Structure formats: C-alpha cells, structure tokens
Amino acid sequence: MKKQKVVLLGKGRVGKTSIFKRFLQNEFHDNEVTTIQPQYLEKQVKVNTEKVTLSIWDTAGQERFRGLNPLFYRNSKAAIMVYDITDQESLDSLEDWLAELKNQVGHKIVLMIVGNKSDLKKKRQVSIEDAENLAKKVGAQHFCVSAKTGENIDEMFHELAKRVMKFVKENKTPLNTTKSRRNFALVNEDVETKKKKKKNNDGCC
C-alpha cells in the first residue's frame, strides 16, 4: 500500500512534537523546542498481514507560526487532533482546527482526537466525557496517551493505521488529484486526435 499522509494538529504546547518523536524515534524531551514549521518522518505499521507506511507531519501550533500549515494539509488521509488533558481550552479549540483542515481536504478524512499528558491525571481539567462527546460529534475516535511514558502511543497509531487502510480501500481515491486531472486531459486529447484522423481517412484527402 502506498504512503499515507497523516497530520498532527492542535494548539501550541499540547505535545504534538512529543507524540511525534515518541512514536517515530522512541524519544521524549521535557523541554521540547516549539515547532516553527512542519516536519515529517515515516514509519511502517503492520496491520494483520498488511503493511502501511504512515508519512506523519507535525505542524506548528502557536498562532504566530500557523500561517503555512494549510499548505501541508493537502492529500492527508488522516488527522490526529491533540489536546492537553490539563488545558480545557486546548480541547475547545479543536473544532477551529478541524474547520481549517476540512477547508483544505474536504470531509473525507480519518480523524483521531487524542488527549496527551495522561501521566498528569491529578491536574486533569478536561473530562473524558467532554472529549468523547466531541469525538462523537465530528466522527472521530478518542484516545488518551502520554508522550512522556509512552502510554497508548503505539496502540493509537496502530488503530489509526487500521482505519486509514480501511478508508483508502473503501474510497479508492488517488493520492495526487492534480496528476489525475492531467491524465484525464491527455486521454481526452488522444481521443480527439483519433477522431480527427478517422475523419480524414474517411475523406479523399
């Protein structure tokens, strides 16, 4: 199966980069540097007997760095929308992020809502019920994870890979729609050329 693009979304300091690095490099840094521009890495995930390569993009969360994010949403098959369980506003902001995403990719996309920092349960501000209600509202699946301890990180990405594979098989959408339109134009051009040749062959000259 071809590479499938996944984007990480959410406000600054919720731990998107930490989730990114925990899954892809098995690393965690307490003082992670703020993401200024999107970065990506790839990892192959096995689902039953099949394998899918996830091309995972970590996007900037702070408002002053968000301008370029929409350029990197295109052709995404899935989005992981991250909130911080100790910050209610980070959950509330996810619908704005989702609106920005769907403006670029439409409504056909696999969605995960992920509450990070589950190791800080004593400081929890976001109720699981609120998060799951939002997930249900937008057609997403909800996970609680900890980039610091690694809790549920692999499980979440494995479930994401499974849902992406199912989505791609059911929709069978090309990864590069621009290329598809170009091929369509070439096919039409070829058909028109053949019609003209046939017309000339039917005549005297």
Secondary structure, DSSP 4 states (H G I P E B T S, - for coil): ---EEEEEE-STTSSHHHHHHHHHH----TTPPPP-S-EEEEEEEEETTEEEEEEEEEPP-SGGGGGGGGGGTTTEEEEEEEEETT-HHHHHTHHHHHHHHHHHH-S--EEEEEEE-GGGGGG--S-HHHHHHHHHHHT-EEEE--TTT-TTHHHHHHHHHHHHHHHHHHH---S-HHHHHHHHHHHHHHHHHHHHHHHHHHS--
